[in-house]
Amino acid sequence: MAGLRLIPANPNLEFIGKRLIFFAFSVLLILGSLGLFGVKGLNYGIDFQGGILMEVKTPEPANIKDLRSRLNTLGLGDVALQEFGAPTEVLIRIQRQDGDDEAQQEAVSVIKAELGDTVEYRRTEVVGPKVSEELFMDGVMAVSLAMLAILVYIWFRFEWQFGLGAVIALVHDVFSTIGLFAITGIEFNLSTVAAILTIAGYSINDTVVVYDRVRENLRRYKTMPIPELLNNSINETLSRTVMTSLTTLLALLALYFLGGEVIRGFSLAMIWGVIIGTYSSVCLAVPLLLYFKVRQKKEGEDDVQPDFSGAEETD
């Protein structure tokens, strides 16, 4: 019995010939993301912004307008409320109070005194400006070091052309993910940074699989034109790439719709990352090799760097 095939057994789709369309789309995507980030900015969570965060549960659907009116009379500065998942769950954000930790705890006590015992206090978080700044810088450093490590790894495993192509694709994925959070206004916090790092790992895995096939074909076909060789390499691994992405998306969609509000931002970032990571691996990372002058080894030349992965991808 034949297995399920979403992609024909021997596809012959044209990717390299349409590379300029892909490049133009990616440039517009990155410019749009940077523009949104510059104009609208990100909805930074308590991790990066500092302040007080409280999650409460009301016995009946919450009257956000009434709650906001009551809390705004307490003299605590900027107070923001939003429904958090269910109509009975409310997220309360209060700007950081002047003073030390004692001042923050006093603000929490004032809020609890106002709301009383009619609500259930599910969590309370207080983050100072120094901690939030350190967390933000640590997040930026984590993403930057991850990309640098990936560049070095791909460079040694393949050649410099492959490493550069992989990192350009990763930067594309990261910038587009930031644009997604800017346009949706979903909270950007430490979980989002974790999602970006996971996206980088997933995307580079896809890219390495296609690069393995490119390297194998560079060894095998000494006279085949490079554009044809690159296009064949993409098509030969396309079935594996699509099936892996779709099965991952099924799990992420379940997580997004059923996992609750707390991990919804993480789930959305991962869903977008799988889609855009698959696109960049196929439509950016490989076509870029054409401009980096990757070539077949001539007879008598040393082969390309050996593969230390222990297994080659086969279809």
N, C-alpha and C positions, 0 to 999 in steps of 0.2 A: 504494500500500500504506500503510495507516494505521500511524503510529508507535506505540511503546509508551506507554501512558498509565497511570500509577499513580493519578492523580487524574482524575475525569471532566472533560470539556471545559468544562462550565459548572457547577461545584459550587455548592451553596447550603447550606453548613453553617452552623450557628448558633454563632458565637463570642462576639459581644457579649452575647447573652442569657445566656450561661453565664459571664460574666466574674467573678461573685462566687465561683463554684467555683474558677476559676483563681487568683483573688486569695488565697482561703483556702489552697489548696495551696501557693502560693508563700510565703506567710507562714509556714506550718508548715515548709517546706523551709529557709527562712532561719533560723528559730528553732532548728530541729534542728541545722543546720550550726554556728551560733554555740555551741549547747550542747555539741556534740561537741568543738569547738575549745577551749572553756573547761575541759571535764572531762578529755578524753583528750589534747588537744594534737596537734601535728604531729610526725611523725618527721623532724626536720630533718636534712638531709644535712651532709656535711663542710663545704660552702660556708658554712652558717649557724651551725654548732655549733662549728667548730674542732676540731683534733685531727689524728690520723694515720689515713689510709685506705690499705689495701694490698689489691690484687687478685692472687691467686695461682691457679695451675693445677696440680693434682696429676696424676700419671700414671694413677691409678686413682680411682674414686669416693671422694671425701673422707670421712674419719671425723670429722665435726664435733665429736663429743663428745670424742674423743681430742685433737684439735687445741686445743680450748678448755681442756682440762685442762692441757696442756703450756704454753700461753701464760699461763694464770692464775698459774703458779708463778714467772713472771719478775718480779713486783713492779712492773708497769707501770700498775696501777690497773684501771679498768673496761675489759674487752676483750670485744667482741661479734663473733660470727662468723655468717655466713649463706651458704647456697648461693646462687650468683649465676648463674642461667641453667642451665648444665649441672651434673650431679653432680660433675664434676671441677673446677669453678670455685668459689672461696671468696672472700668479701669479709670482710676483717678491719678492724675499727674499734678504735682505741685512744684513750683519753681523752688530752687534751693534757697533756704532762709539765710539771712545774715547771721553769722556766728558759727560756733563749733557744732559738734555732734549733738550737744545738749539742746541747741536751738532747733535742730531737725526733729529730735524726739519730742520736743515740746509741741511742734507743729502737728506731728502725728497724734499726740494726745488731744489736741484741740479738735481735730477732725473726728476722732472717735467719740469725743464728748458730744459733738453736734449730731452725729449719726446715731449714737446710742447703741443699744443691743438689738435694734430691729434688723440689723444686717449682719451677715457672717463675714468676718475679715479673713480672707484666704491667704493673702501674702502682703508683706510690707517690705519695701526695699529703699534704702537710703544710700545714695552714691555721691561722694564729694567731687568737686571740680578737679582736684589733683588726680584722684583715682580714675575719673572718666577720661581725662587727657592721656593718662598712661595707657589705659585700655585701648584708646583710639590709635595711639602711636604703635602699640604692640600689634594691633590688627593690621595696620599698614605694613609694618615690618615683616609680619608673618607672610602676607601675600607676596611681598617683594622678594623675600628670601626663597620662597617656594618657587617662584618663576626663575630666579637665578640658578637654583639647584637643578631645575628641569633643563635649563639651557645647557649647563655643564654636562648633565647626564646624556642628553641627546647628542651633544657634540662628541663625546667620547664613544658613544655606542655607534653612531653613524659618522657623519662629517659635519663641518661647521654649517653647511648649507641647510641641513636638516634641523639643526638646533635653532638656527635663526628663524626658519619657517615655523617651527613649533611654537616659539615664544611669541611671534607676531600673532599667531592664531589665538594664543592664550590671552594676550593683552586685549585682543578684539572681544573675547568672551567676557572678560572682567569688566571692561568699559560698558559693554551692552547690558550687563547685569545691573550695573550701577544706574544706567539710564532707566531700566525697568522699575527700579525702586523709586527713582525720582518721579516718574510719570504716574505711578500708582499711589505713592504716598504711604506705602506700607513701612512699618517701623524697621529701621536699619540698626541692628544691634550686634552683639557678639555671635549670636546664632547665624546671622547673615554672613559674617566673616567666615565662620566655619563652612557655610554653604559654598562660598566662593572658592575656598581651598579644596573642597570636595569636587566642585565643578572643574577646577584645574586638573585634578587627578583623573577624573573621568575623561575629560577632553584629551589629555595627553595619552591615555590608554588607547583611545580610538586612533589618534594620530600615529602612534607607534605601530599599530597593526598595519595601517596602509603604508607607512614608511618601510616596514619589513618587506612588504611585497614589492615596493619600488626598488629596494636594494637587491632583492632576489632577481628581479627582471633586469636590472643593470648588469648583473653578472651573466645572466643567461643570454640576453640579446645584445650582442656587441654592435650591431649595425642598425638596429631599429631606431627611427627618428624619436627623439626625446618626447615631443608632445604625444605621439602615439603610445609610447611606453608608459608615460604617466597616466594617460587616460585608461589604458588597459589595467593598470595596477589598481586604480580606483574601482573599476567595474568588477574586478576579480574579488575584491573584499567588500563590495557593496551589500551583499546579502547578510554577511556577518554583522556589519555596522548597523544596518537597519533593524535587524532582529534584536540585537543587544539593546539598542535604544528604546525600542517599543516595549520590550519586557520590563526595562527599568522604569519607563513612564507609567506602566500599569500600577506598579507598586507606589510610585510617587503620587499619582492621582488619588489612590486610596488614602494615602497619608494626608493629602491636602484636604479632601472632603470629609474624612472621618477622624483625623488626628487631633482636631480641636484648634482653637485660636492661637494657643501658645506657640505651636510649631508651624503655623500657616505660612509665615514669612519664609522660614527655612524651606518648606516644601515648594513654595512658588519659585524661589530662587533655583532650586534643584531641577524643577520641571523646565524652566527656561534654560538652565545650564545644559541639560541633556540635549534639548533641541538645537541650541546655538552651538554647542560643542560638536555635535554631529555635523552640522553645516560647515563649521570652520575647518574641521579635519579633512573633509572631502573637497570643499570648494575654495579654501584658502591655503591651507598648509601644503597641499600637493602642487597646485598650480604655481605657487611662489617659487618652487624649485626650478621652474623654467627660467626664471629671471636671475637665479643665483648660479646658473651655469653648471648644474649637476650633470655629470657625464658618465658614460660607460668606461670601464677600465680597458685599456688596450691589451693585446696579448703580451704577456711577459711582465706586466705591471702587477704590483701587489694588490690583493683584493681589498675591498672596503673593510672597515673594522669588523671583527667577528661579533656574532650575536651571543651575548652571555645570558639570554633570557631562559635558555633551556628548551625552548620549543618555538617553532615557527608556525605562523598562522596558515592553515590550509583550508581550502574550500572543497 
